[in-house]
Amino acid sequence: MDCPICGSDEIEILNSKQKTSKKKFTEEYLLKCEDCGHVFKDVVSLKKPRPYRIIISEQDKSHKTTIDLSPSDELEIGDVLLSEFGQVEVSGIEVGDKRVKKSQLEDVNTIWASSIEIPARIGFSVDLHGEVDSYKLDLERDFEIAPGDVVKIDNHIVKVHVIKTQERKLTSGFAKANVIKRVYSKPVKFNNYDYDLTKNIFKKSERD
Ligand SMILES: [Zn+2]
């Protein structure tokens, strides 16, 4: 807020009072302009938080719950909220029957989010000429995997060929674990490797 007399934004808060009514939080400020000395009042009011429907995905599961947010706030994809399942990142916002990237919460019906408390779970396939060893791995969400990486996993040393993410198949570049669905690899006859994922194996299966 700026001084209504001189336009300065060097404002000192002399006093503030909070008022709560049925629907609103109101904060009344007594302010003083540090440039011209003018004393004035300002009122900020926020609508009281109300529960919003939120669907939180966590690994293979999803939780339907609610989260209390002020309808006066704005919500955007990528925002981090604190839910009963810990921190979640907003991945979808439904307004009416449309999905939007950003909205005033007032208009929002449903929020989709994914947990960022927990490691990312990805699939990892080792192609053994027809047979496939398939693993589920738990990785730090920002762990980076690139096509061409040489990886030790279980009793294999493999080279990453293709990374399937939520949106595309990568044969170059890199991807972070939180967007990876599955990594495809083939054994190589190396003794050295870039990193070892054996300790990250959550489950091994022939095929999933
Ligand atoms: Zn002023």
Residues whose N, C-alpha, C, O or C-beta is under 5 A from the ligand:
A	BS01	ZN	C3 I5 C6 G7 S8 C33 D35 C36 G37 H38
